[in-house]
Amino acid sequence: MLLIRCPHCGERPEPEFAYGGEAHIARPADPSAVSDDGWAAYLYLRTNAKGVHAERWRHTRGCGRFFNALRDTTTDRFLATYEAGEKPPEGLR
């Protein structure tokens, strides 16, 4: 079973979590000035990188909080987890 370390609750089994998409996507500062193409890019276009990828997760069956994780998409191995709003750990990205 895949184990994920929640920064708030510790290591827990993967079924307790929900994937929330790519991490560190900034919402447009002035939404009214964004074109339809700009909104489409913000909502739908992601890097889908092979290798280390910053992701958002939610501990739905635990504390309910969102956090970020660095995961290698080629091995499905979690390299680090960190609280939402923090920068990724240096040297892992």
PyMOL commands that set and color helices and strands:
alter all, ss='L'
color gray80, all
select helices_A, chain A and resi 14-16+31-33+36-44
alter helices_A, ss='H'
color red, helices_A
select strands_A, chain A and resi 3-6+10-13+18-22+52-58+66-72+77-83
alter strands_A, ss='S'
color yellow, strands_A
deselect
rebuild
show_as cartoon
